[in-house]
């Protein structure tokens, strides 16, 4: 008797641990991928995992990490925002336009707004572009792909018109005009951490709290899970949809400000294809493109995976064309992993009269109610 019992325990432990290990690997794939990338490139190059290079890579990640967080909100509702790259470029150009001076010819004046005014107005522009996207999707029933694709061209075209295809240079400002400090966003550090990274962390914390601690966060997940059922249960689906696109536009504007500050210049083609990088980061982080599944932690990990992978390829001398191939391969692999529906095998239970499952309780309650 004892021999039989002992022989069963190893098989029970194996069958319990194998699905658990598979689940951990599947759900933590972005984290394990990041660790693997750091380990591999640290072996291939002694310059990869230095403090200075780590901070530089993190500063670069902050740019598309911001638009990835905005993209996460949109994807959670089952939508997509293809305009974030163009809104990023337009935001940088708009900031450059303001910093170069706004000429009021009818008054004979040229205004040079302060940096904080420029930041606020640029974020307002991003929110406005996002509001247009959200309104088209929520109220005019335009498919998100079509609406945001159109906005991609509109925003890029406006940026080209504002600059005539040129670039705004030397955006550091002049002390006598009172508009200095724009480069502070891109070059300064607090306790050794780049400002862009701190902005990314602040936005990530704010969005995480929004998704987990507020009614709007619950509405976002409900809308992505089943919009019709959510609306029938009282969720303001249209308001929620517009809100996520507005926040996506603000994140794109912040990203454009950080990028323009790092370069101290703003061009109309900045942010080209960044929308694809943002989608990749969200997908690598475990979010479902169908909506209703995803979180901030995963998206941040996805952004760092793509950013650290690209930086590592540059350090070891891989061609930029191959970098695009690797990024595409990562996206395909992430989507394939997301399609895996982890369902551990369980033995079927024989239904008995003593079944205590919620379903049986509900059925018995319904039967009692109908008999009365």
Beta strands, then each sheet from edge to edge (+ up, - down):
strand 1: 102-104
strand 2: 109-111
strand 3: 167-169
strand 4: 189-190
strand 5: 193-194
strand 6: 265-267
sheet 1: 1+ 2-
sheet 2: 3+ 6-
sheet 3: 4+ 5-
end
